[in-house]
């Protein structure tokens, strides 16, 4: 849906309304009218994510007072210039996020937000709901307009449109928005009930009127996701799915608190990511142990890769602790983090031990299979500290990497080559299908080399040098294989660059699966790699095309 493209529109406040109206085909105007119909003259209102201030101006004409918040300074600046404040106005614009609003508790009649929640991740959505609950008066109302996933046939259309807009965002290097997939599950546990709603476009866009419920408590509640099965054949097939698609497809579970066994207030707290493969392996390794498992929102990425990026760090850890409120019902104040998260978690920059952050951070073992012994002994052995990239790990990473290469990198060139071959065969020009087979063998062989003899490249940490090392071996082996097949010497020589390039590229791509480097090292090498890779690719295509004359 077009809401995915909001990130781009937010760059130009003056064009936002026009662009968003066009993208939603005018539904945003209908949403505003519905919200206005729900407001009363004596209401004190807050709008969160006010954007250019258009809706806030309309609300000001209907209510006692409205304060419009947005964390985008350009939006607030535009709104203030577009609607000049004076001492008699009942409308105020302020820069602030939903996390730290300068508003008294239990002071507002209505909170309004339109299409802001799509920019929040699941745990952030829960924090937003809890903060809104605290600000609203008894029986106060929350009016939300957002993007949801429709049912049936329209879900397919929705996913196609969303995929199209996500491609645009990727080209523009902008973050995507988030569909409110589990949002309705959060409402009752936190303390809201639905009293009215209206839908457009088969449920793709919905506007909902929520009412605050007290549930015999002076504080909002917390949401915990349902326990996710990690046993049996179905779970094993989910592991296989991760292995064969994990590098190119994120496979998330709901972030939040899960249970291993029957934990109590004194049970340990294990911190992990919300990547399904990691969750299943961790829960299996914890069998027989009563523990709390807090899966932070790593965007469906494993711990090692998420920590090397920006998806498993202090921000995500603090967000998970706040959203789940785990410290309120567990006496345990020690958080056990995976050692592989050390690249993302900066302990000195976490809050100091206090009432607001009553935790001590400990790094557990590298592999979850050692957790049971670690919990029994209370310390790590030397074996638990070592991150070994064994043959078993290389084989598994190899399957993941090969599937990534064929699905995301070489699939279109291969399809193109096959189509061209069929065309030439149909025209009785030539049949070069075995040349395509040679190309596939080169890809497979380069990855087989990485799996079997990767430790031989320990003489350097630079993946450019590793790429040259494996590229040289690959071109020699491929040359021998083709020579045995009795192809001409000219054909072999002209394809050596192709065989070298495939392995050179694969080695650099494989770096993300290993523990032999860090993001800073890769980033420093990448500009040089990119230039070399482009030159090699062009030369390889030209020479390989010429080689067909000698096939």
C-alpha positions as CSV (number, residue, x, y, z in Angstrom):
1,X,0.0,0.0,0.0
2,X,1.0,3.6,-0.5
3,X,1.6,4.2,3.2
4,X,4.9,2.4,2.7
5,X,6.1,5.4,0.6
6,X,5.5,7.8,3.5
7,X,9.2,8.0,4.3
8,X,9.9,9.6,0.9
9,X,7.0,12.1,1.3
10,X,8.2,13.2,4.7
11,X,11.3,14.7,3.1
12,X,9.2,17.6,1.6
13,X,6.6,18.9,4.2
14,X,5.0,21.3,1.7
15,X,4.2,18.5,-0.7
16,X,3.3,15.9,1.9
17,X,-0.5,16.4,1.9
18,X,-0.8,16.5,-1.8
19,X,1.4,13.4,-2.3
20,X,-0.2,11.4,0.4
21,X,-3.7,12.2,-0.8
22,X,-2.7,11.0,-4.2
23,X,-1.1,7.8,-2.9
24,X,-4.2,6.9,-0.7
25,X,-6.6,8.0,-3.5
26,X,-8.2,10.5,-1.1
27,X,-8.9,8.0,1.7
28,X,-6.8,10.1,4.1
29,X,-9.4,12.9,3.7
30,X,-12.2,10.4,4.6
31,X,-10.1,9.4,7.7
32,X,-9.8,13.0,8.8
33,X,-13.6,13.5,8.5
34,X,-14.3,10.4,10.5
35,X,-11.9,11.5,13.3
36,X,-13.4,15.0,13.4
37,X,-16.9,13.5,13.8
38,X,-15.7,11.8,17.0
39,X,-14.5,14.9,18.8
40,X,-16.4,17.1,21.3
41,X,-16.3,20.8,22.0
42,X,-14.8,20.4,25.5
43,X,-12.1,17.8,24.6
44,X,-8.5,18.3,25.4
45,X,-6.7,16.6,22.5
46,X,-3.2,15.5,21.6
47,X,-2.2,14.6,18.1
48,X,0.9,12.4,17.8
49,X,2.8,12.4,14.5
50,X,1.0,15.6,13.3
51,X,3.1,16.0,10.1
52,X,2.5,19.3,8.3
53,X,-0.3,20.1,10.8
54,X,-3.3,19.9,8.5
55,X,-5.5,17.7,10.7
56,X,-4.5,19.6,13.8
57,X,-5.8,22.8,12.3
58,X,-9.1,21.2,11.6
59,X,-9.3,19.7,15.1
60,X,-8.6,23.1,16.6
61,X,-11.9,24.4,15.2
62,X,-13.8,21.7,17.1
63,X,-12.2,21.2,20.5
64,X,-11.2,23.1,23.6
65,X,-7.4,22.6,23.2
66,X,-5.1,20.6,21.0
67,X,-1.3,20.1,21.2
68,X,0.2,18.6,18.1
69,X,3.5,16.7,18.4
70,X,5.9,15.4,15.8
71,X,9.6,14.4,16.1
72,X,10.3,15.8,12.6
73,X,11.6,19.4,13.1
74,X,10.9,20.3,9.5
75,X,7.3,19.3,9.8
76,X,6.8,21.3,13.0
77,X,8.5,24.3,11.4
78,X,6.3,24.1,8.4
79,X,3.2,23.7,10.5
80,X,4.0,26.7,12.6
81,X,4.6,28.9,9.6
82,X,1.5,27.6,7.9
83,X,-0.7,28.3,10.9
84,X,0.6,31.3,12.8
85,X,0.1,31.0,16.6
86,X,-1.1,33.9,18.7
87,X,-2.0,34.2,22.4
88,X,-5.7,33.4,21.8
89,X,-5.2,30.2,19.9
90,X,-6.1,26.7,21.2
91,X,-3.5,25.0,19.0
92,X,0.2,24.4,19.9
93,X,2.8,22.6,17.8
94,X,5.8,21.0,19.6
95,X,8.7,18.8,18.7
96,X,8.6,15.6,20.6
97,X,8.3,11.8,20.2
98,X,5.7,9.5,21.7
99,X,8.4,8.2,24.1
100,X,8.9,11.4,26.2
101,X,5.8,13.7,25.8
102,X,5.8,16.7,28.1
103,X,2.2,16.0,29.2
104,X,0.7,15.3,32.6
105,X,-0.6,11.9,33.4
106,X,-4.4,11.3,33.2
107,X,-4.8,14.8,31.6
108,X,-6.2,14.2,28.0
109,X,-9.6,13.3,26.7
110,X,-8.5,12.2,23.3
111,X,-5.3,11.1,21.5
112,X,-5.2,11.2,17.7
113,X,-2.7,9.6,15.5
114,X,-2.9,9.0,11.7
115,X,-0.5,6.6,9.9
116,X,2.2,7.2,12.5
117,X,2.1,3.7,13.9
118,X,3.3,2.3,10.6
119,X,6.6,3.8,11.3
120,X,7.0,2.0,14.6
121,X,8.2,-1.5,15.2
122,X,6.1,-4.0,17.2
123,X,7.7,-3.2,20.6
124,X,7.5,0.5,19.9
125,X,3.8,0.2,19.1
126,X,3.3,-1.4,22.6
127,X,5.3,1.4,24.2
128,X,3.1,3.9,22.4
129,X,-0.1,2.3,23.7
130,X,1.2,2.2,27.3
131,X,2.3,5.9,27.1
132,X,-1.1,6.8,25.7
133,X,-2.9,4.9,28.4
134,X,-0.9,6.9,31.0
135,X,-1.8,10.2,29.5
136,X,-5.5,9.6,28.9
137,X,-8.2,10.4,31.5
138,X,-10.5,7.7,32.8
139,X,-12.4,6.3,29.8
140,X,-10.3,8.5,27.5
141,X,-10.2,7.7,23.9
142,X,-7.5,6.9,21.4
143,X,-8.3,7.4,17.7
144,X,-5.9,5.6,15.4
145,X,-5.7,5.4,11.6
146,X,-3.2,2.9,10.2
147,X,-2.3,0.4,7.5
148,X,-3.4,-3.3,8.2
149,X,-3.1,-6.5,6.2
150,X,-6.5,-7.4,4.6
151,X,-7.8,-11.0,4.3
152,X,-8.3,-13.4,1.5
153,X,-7.6,-12.4,-2.1
154,X,-7.0,-8.8,-1.2
155,X,-4.0,-9.9,1.0
156,X,-2.2,-11.0,-2.2
157,X,-2.9,-7.6,-3.9
158,X,-1.8,-5.8,-0.8
159,X,1.5,-7.8,-0.6
160,X,2.2,-7.1,-4.3
161,X,1.7,-3.4,-3.9
162,X,3.7,-3.3,-0.7
163,X,6.6,-5.1,-2.4
164,X,6.6,-2.6,-5.2
165,X,6.8,0.4,-2.9
166,X,9.5,-1.3,-0.8
167,X,11.6,-1.7,-3.9
168,X,11.3,2.1,-4.5
169,X,12.3,2.8,-0.9
170,X,15.3,0.5,-1.2
171,X,16.5,2.4,-4.3
172,X,16.0,5.6,-2.4
173,X,17.9,4.2,0.6
174,X,15.0,4.9,2.9
175,X,13.7,2.6,5.7
176,X,10.4,0.9,5.1
177,X,7.2,1.3,7.2
178,X,5.7,-1.5,9.3
179,X,2.3,-3.2,8.9
180,X,0.4,-3.5,12.2
181,X,0.4,-7.3,12.0
182,X,-0.3,-8.1,15.7
183,X,-1.6,-4.8,16.9
184,X,-5.1,-6.0,17.9
185,X,-3.5,-8.6,20.2
186,X,-1.9,-5.8,22.2
187,X,-5.0,-3.9,23.1
188,X,-6.7,-5.9,25.8
189,X,-3.6,-6.8,27.8
190,X,-2.4,-3.2,27.8
191,X,-5.8,-1.8,28.7
192,X,-7.9,-0.7,25.7
193,X,-11.1,-1.9,24.1
194,X,-12.5,-1.1,20.6
195,X,-15.7,0.9,20.6
196,X,-15.9,1.7,16.9
197,X,-14.0,1.4,13.6
198,X,-14.3,2.0,9.9
199,X,-12.4,0.3,7.1
200,X,-11.4,1.2,3.5
201,X,-9.9,-0.7,0.6
202,X,-11.0,-4.1,1.9
203,X,-9.4,-3.5,5.4
204,X,-6.1,-2.2,4.1
205,X,-6.7,1.2,5.8
206,X,-8.7,1.2,9.1
207,X,-9.5,3.9,11.6
208,X,-10.3,2.7,15.1
209,X,-11.7,4.3,18.2
210,X,-10.3,2.8,21.4
211,X,-11.3,3.5,25.0
212,X,-9.1,3.2,28.0
213,X,-10.0,0.5,30.5
214,X,-8.7,0.4,34.0
215,X,-8.8,-3.4,34.7
216,X,-8.7,-2.6,38.4
217,X,-5.2,-1.2,38.0
218,X,-3.6,2.3,38.1
219,X,-1.1,1.2,35.4
220,X,-1.3,-0.2,31.9
221,X,-0.6,-3.9,31.4
222,X,1.9,-5.6,29.2
223,X,1.6,-7.9,26.2
224,X,3.4,-11.2,25.9
225,X,3.3,-13.2,22.7
226,X,1.9,-16.7,22.7
227,X,4.4,-19.5,23.2
228,X,5.9,-20.5,19.8
229,X,6.4,-24.2,19.2
230,X,10.0,-25.3,18.7
231,X,9.5,-29.1,18.7
232,X,8.6,-31.6,16.0
233,X,8.7,-31.8,12.2
234,X,7.0,-28.4,11.6
235,X,9.6,-26.6,13.6
236,X,12.4,-28.5,11.9
237,X,11.1,-27.4,8.5
238,X,11.1,-23.8,9.7
239,X,14.8,-24.3,10.5
240,X,15.3,-25.6,6.9
241,X,13.5,-22.6,5.6
242,X,15.9,-20.3,7.5
243,X,18.9,-22.2,6.3
244,X,17.9,-21.9,2.6
245,X,16.5,-18.4,2.7
246,X,18.1,-16.8,5.9
247,X,20.7,-14.6,4.2
248,X,18.2,-13.0,1.9
249,X,14.9,-13.2,3.7
250,X,14.4,-12.1,7.3
251,X,12.5,-14.7,9.3
252,X,11.2,-13.0,12.5
253,X,9.0,-14.1,15.3
254,X,7.2,-11.8,17.6
255,X,9.6,-10.0,20.0
256,X,8.8,-10.3,23.7
257,X,9.1,-12.7,26.7
258,X,8.9,-16.4,26.2
259,X,9.1,-19.3,28.7
260,X,11.4,-22.2,28.8
261,X,9.9,-24.8,31.1
262,X,8.1,-23.3,34.1
263,X,10.2,-20.2,35.2
264,X,9.4,-18.3,38.4
265,X,10.5,-14.9,39.8
266,X,14.0,-16.2,40.5
267,X,14.6,-17.9,37.1
268,X,17.4,-16.6,34.8
269,X,16.7,-14.1,32.0
270,X,18.2,-15.1,28.7
271,X,18.4,-12.4,26.0
272,X,18.2,-13.4,22.4
273,X,17.1,-12.1,19.0
274,X,13.8,-12.6,17.2
275,X,15.2,-14.7,14.4
276,X,13.2,-17.9,14.2
277,X,16.2,-20.2,13.6
278,X,17.9,-18.8,16.7
279,X,14.7,-19.1,18.8
280,X,14.1,-22.8,17.9
281,X,17.8,-23.7,18.5
282,X,17.9,-21.8,21.8
283,X,14.7,-23.3,23.2
284,X,15.8,-26.8,22.3
285,X,19.1,-26.2,24.0
286,X,17.3,-24.9,27.1
287,X,15.1,-28.1,27.4
288,X,15.0,-29.0,31.1
289,X,15.9,-25.5,32.2
290,X,13.3,-23.1,33.7
291,X,14.2,-19.7,32.3
292,X,12.7,-16.5,30.8
293,X,13.7,-15.8,27.2
294,X,13.5,-12.2,26.1
295,X,13.6,-11.9,22.3
296,X,14.5,-8.4,21.4
297,X,13.4,-7.0,18.0
298,X,16.5,-7.7,15.9
299,X,14.4,-7.3,12.7
300,X,14.4,-11.0,12.2
301,X,18.2,-11.2,11.9
302,X,20.5,-13.6,13.9
303,X,22.5,-12.3,16.8
304,X,25.9,-12.2,15.1
305,X,24.7,-10.3,12.0
306,X,22.3,-8.1,13.9
307,X,25.0,-7.0,16.4
308,X,27.4,-6.2,13.6
309,X,24.7,-3.9,12.1
310,X,22.3,-1.7,13.9
311,X,19.7,-4.3,14.9
312,X,21.0,-5.7,18.2
313,X,22.3,-2.9,20.3
314,X,21.6,-0.8,23.3
315,X,18.5,0.8,21.7
316,X,16.9,-2.5,21.0
317,X,17.7,-3.9,24.4
318,X,16.3,-1.0,26.3
319,X,13.3,-1.0,24.1
320,X,12.5,-4.6,24.9
321,X,13.0,-4.1,28.6
322,X,10.6,-1.1,28.6
323,X,8.0,-2.7,26.4
324,X,7.8,-6.0,28.3
325,X,8.3,-4.6,31.8
326,X,10.1,-7.8,32.7
327,X,11.7,-6.2,35.8
328,X,8.2,-5.6,37.4
329,X,7.4,-9.3,37.8
330,X,10.8,-11.0,38.0
331,X,13.2,-10.7,41.0
332,X,16.2,-11.8,38.8
333,X,18.2,-8.7,37.9
334,X,20.9,-10.3,35.8
335,X,20.6,-10.3,32.0
336,X,22.5,-13.1,30.2
337,X,23.3,-11.9,26.7
338,X,24.9,-14.0,24.0
339,X,28.6,-13.4,23.7
340,X,28.2,-12.8,19.9
341,X,26.1,-9.7,20.8
342,X,29.1,-7.9,22.2
343,X,29.7,-6.1,18.9
344,X,26.4,-4.3,19.2
345,X,25.8,-3.9,23.0
346,X,28.0,-1.2,24.5
347,X,27.7,-1.9,28.3
348,X,29.4,1.4,29.4
349,X,26.7,3.4,27.5
350,X,23.8,1.6,29.2
351,X,22.1,3.3,32.1
352,X,23.8,2.9,35.5
353,X,22.4,0.4,37.9
354,X,19.3,2.1,39.4
355,X,15.6,1.7,40.1
356,X,14.9,2.5,36.5
357,X,17.5,0.1,35.3
358,X,18.0,-2.6,38.0
359,X,20.0,-5.0,35.8
360,X,23.5,-6.3,35.7
361,X,24.7,-7.4,32.2
362,X,26.6,-10.7,31.8
363,X,27.8,-12.3,28.5
364,X,27.0,-15.9,28.3
365,X,28.7,-18.5,26.1
366,X,29.1,-18.2,22.3
367,X,26.8,-21.2,21.6
368,X,23.5,-21.8,23.3
369,X,24.4,-25.5,23.6
370,X,26.7,-24.5,26.5
371,X,24.0,-22.5,28.4
372,X,23.0,-25.4,30.7
373,X,26.6,-25.9,31.9
374,X,27.1,-22.1,32.2
375,X,24.0,-21.7,34.4
376,X,25.1,-24.6,36.6
377,X,28.7,-23.4,37.0
378,X,28.0,-19.7,37.0
379,X,31.0,-19.0,34.8
380,X,32.3,-19.6,31.3
381,X,35.0,-22.1,30.5
382,X,37.6,-21.3,27.8
383,X,35.7,-23.5,25.3
384,X,32.5,-21.4,25.9
385,X,34.4,-18.2,24.9
386,X,35.6,-19.5,21.5
387,X,33.7,-18.7,18.4
388,X,34.9,-21.5,16.1
389,X,33.8,-21.6,12.5
390,X,33.8,-25.3,12.2
391,X,33.2,-27.5,9.2
392,X,29.6,-28.1,10.4
393,X,29.0,-24.3,10.6
394,X,30.7,-23.8,7.2
395,X,28.5,-26.4,5.5
396,X,25.3,-24.8,7.0
397,X,26.5,-21.4,6.0
398,X,27.4,-22.7,2.6
399,X,23.9,-23.9,1.9
400,X,22.5,-20.5,3.0
401,X,25.0,-18.6,0.9
402,X,24.5,-20.7,-2.3
403,X,20.8,-20.3,-2.1
404,X,21.3,-16.6,-1.6
405,X,23.6,-16.3,-4.7
406,X,21.2,-18.2,-6.9
407,X,18.0,-16.6,-5.6
408,X,19.2,-13.0,-5.4
409,X,22.3,-12.5,-7.5
410,X,22.6,-15.0,-10.4
411,X,19.0,-15.9,-11.0
412,X,18.2,-13.2,-13.6
413,X,21.5,-13.7,-15.6
414,X,20.8,-17.5,-15.6
415,X,17.3,-17.0,-16.8
416,X,18.5,-14.6,-19.5
417,X,21.2,-17.1,-20.7
418,X,18.7,-20.0,-20.8
419,X,16.2,-17.9,-22.8
420,X,18.9,-16.8,-25.3
421,X,20.1,-20.4,-25.6
422,X,16.5,-21.5,-26.5
423,X,16.2,-18.7,-29.1
424,X,19.5,-19.6,-30.7
425,X,18.6,-23.3,-30.7
426,X,15.2,-22.6,-32.3
427,X,16.9,-20.5,-35.0
428,X,19.3,-23.4,-35.6
429,X,22.3,-21.1,-34.8
430,X,23.9,-23.1,-31.9
431,X,23.1,-24.8,-28.7
432,X,25.3,-23.7,-25.8
433,X,23.4,-25.1,-22.9
434,X,26.5,-26.8,-21.5
435,X,28.2,-23.4,-21.3
436,X,25.4,-22.4,-18.8
437,X,26.2,-25.6,-16.9
438,X,29.8,-24.6,-16.7
439,X,28.7,-21.3,-15.2
440,X,26.6,-23.1,-12.6
441,X,29.5,-25.5,-11.8
442,X,31.8,-22.5,-11.2
443,X,29.4,-21.0,-8.7
444,X,29.0,-24.3,-6.9
445,X,32.7,-25.1,-6.9
446,X,33.6,-21.7,-5.5
447,X,31.3,-22.2,-2.6
448,X,32.5,-25.7,-2.0
449,X,36.0,-24.4,-1.7
450,X,34.8,-21.9,0.9
451,X,33.2,-24.7,2.9
452,X,36.1,-27.1,2.7
453,X,39.3,-25.1,2.8
454,X,38.2,-21.7,4.3
455,X,40.6,-22.2,7.3
456,X,43.5,-22.1,4.8
457,X,42.8,-18.3,4.3
458,X,43.5,-17.5,8.0
459,X,46.8,-16.0,6.9
460,X,44.9,-12.7,6.3
461,X,41.8,-11.0,7.6
462,X,41.3,-9.0,4.4
463,X,38.6,-10.5,2.3
464,X,40.0,-8.9,-0.8
465,X,43.1,-11.1,-0.4
466,X,40.9,-14.1,0.5
467,X,38.9,-13.4,-2.7
468,X,42.1,-13.5,-4.8
469,X,43.2,-16.6,-3.0
470,X,40.0,-18.6,-3.6
471,X,39.5,-17.0,-7.1
472,X,43.0,-18.4,-8.2
473,X,42.2,-21.8,-6.9
474,X,38.8,-21.8,-8.6
475,X,40.1,-20.8,-12.0
476,X,42.8,-23.5,-11.8
477,X,40.2,-26.2,-10.9
478,X,37.6,-25.1,-13.4
479,X,40.3,-25.0,-16.1
480,X,41.2,-28.6,-15.3
481,X,37.6,-29.7,-15.3
482,X,36.8,-28.2,-18.7
483,X,40.1,-29.5,-20.1
484,X,39.0,-33.0,-19.1
485,X,35.8,-32.4,-21.0
486,X,37.9,-31.9,-24.1
487,X,37.0,-28.2,-24.7
488,X,39.5,-26.1,-26.6
489,X,42.3,-24.2,-25.0
490,X,41.0,-20.9,-26.3
491,X,37.6,-21.6,-24.6
492,X,39.4,-22.3,-21.3
493,X,41.6,-19.2,-21.4
494,X,38.8,-16.9,-22.3
495,X,36.7,-18.1,-19.4
496,X,39.4,-17.9,-16.7
497,X,38.4,-14.4,-15.8
498,X,34.8,-15.5,-15.3
499,X,35.8,-18.4,-13.0
500,X,38.1,-16.1,-11.0
501,X,35.4,-13.4,-10.8
502,X,32.6,-15.8,-9.6
503,X,34.9,-17.0,-6.7
504,X,36.2,-13.5,-5.9
505,X,32.6,-12.2,-5.6
506,X,31.4,-15.2,-3.7
507,X,34.2,-14.9,-1.1
508,X,33.4,-11.3,-0.4
509,X,29.7,-12.1,-0.2
510,X,30.5,-15.1,2.1
511,X,32.1,-12.7,4.6
512,X,28.8,-12.1,6.3
513,X,28.5,-15.8,7.2
514,X,31.8,-16.0,8.9
515,X,33.3,-14.8,12.2
516,X,36.6,-13.8,10.6
517,X,35.9,-10.0,10.3
518,X,33.8,-7.2,11.6
519,X,31.7,-4.5,9.8
520,X,34.3,-1.8,10.0
521,X,36.9,-4.0,8.2
522,X,34.3,-4.9,5.5
523,X,33.3,-1.3,5.1
524,X,36.9,-0.2,4.6
525,X,37.4,-2.9,1.9
526,X,34.1,-2.5,0.1
527,X,34.9,0.6,-2.0
528,X,38.0,-1.1,-3.5
529,X,36.1,-4.4,-3.8
530,X,33.3,-2.6,-5.7
531,X,35.6,-1.1,-8.3
532,X,37.6,-4.4,-8.8
533,X,34.4,-6.4,-9.0
534,X,32.8,-4.2,-11.7
535,X,35.9,-4.3,-13.8
536,X,36.2,-8.1,-13.5
537,X,32.5,-8.6,-14.2
538,X,32.7,-6.6,-17.5
539,X,35.9,-8.3,-18.7
540,X,34.4,-11.7,-17.7
541,X,31.2,-11.1,-19.7
542,X,33.1,-9.9,-22.8
543,X,35.7,-12.7,-22.8
544,X,33.1,-15.4,-22.0
545,X,30.9,-14.2,-24.9
546,X,33.9,-14.4,-27.3
547,X,34.7,-17.9,-25.9
548,X,31.4,-19.2,-27.3
549,X,33.0,-19.1,-30.8
550,X,35.5,-21.8,-29.6
551,X,32.9,-23.9,-27.7
